[in-house]
Amino acid sequence: MKTKIFRITGKFMMGDKYQPFTKELKAIKEEDIYEKIYSEFGSKHHLNRNQIKIENVNEISAEEVLDPIIKAMV
């Protein structure tokens, strides 16, 4: 199976207001992205799933990647 690159936008609760975020991740299917985002933000920022709002998940091409770590893996 081939992995795809996704750009995720949304917001998460930081203190008493929401902070916007944009991340790029690799996954086989879009459903895996949701689990990765919840896991990553939960462990780094000690957030529950209801404190993370994923607004948009788009598949992007290798040329559109901005994240240097993902770009190095492609």
N, C-alpha and C positions, 0 to 999 in steps of 0.2 A: 504494500500500500504506500502511496505517495503522501508525504506531509504537505500541508498547505500553510500559507502564512495569512494571519488574520490581524486586522487593526481593530481594537476594541476601544470604545469611548464610553464614558459614564461618569459617575460621581460617587464619592464615599463620604461617610460622616467623619469629620475631623473636628472634635470639640462639639460645638453647638451648631455648626453649619456644614453644608456639603462642599467638598473640594472636588473639582473636575479632574479627570485623568484620561490619558490616552496611552495604550500599551500595544505592543506588537508581539504576538506569540505564534509559535508553530504548533500545529495539531493535525491529526488525521481527519477529524470531522468537527463541525461547529459546536456540537454538544459538549465536547471535551474542553472547549475554551471556557465555558461557564464554570466548570469545576476547577480549572486552573486559576481563574481570577479569584473565585471565592477562597480557595486554599491559600493563594499568595497573599492577598490582602488580610485574610484572617490571621496568618502567622506573623506577618510583618507589622501590622497595625492593631492587632488584637480586636478585630471587628467581627460581628455576627453577620450572617448572610443578609439579614434585613437592613443592615447599615450600608450595603453596597448596591448601587443602582446601575446596572448595565443598560446603556441606552442604545448602543449600536455595535454590531459585529459585522465587519465586511472582510471578504477575502480580497487580498491584494497580490499583485505580482511581485517578483523579486526586485524589479527595478523601482518599485514604489517604496521599498523598505527604508525607514529612517533610522531605526535602532541599530547602532554599530555592532552589537552582539549578534543579533539576528542576521544582519548583512554578512558578517564573517562566516556564519554557518551555511549560507546559501551558496 
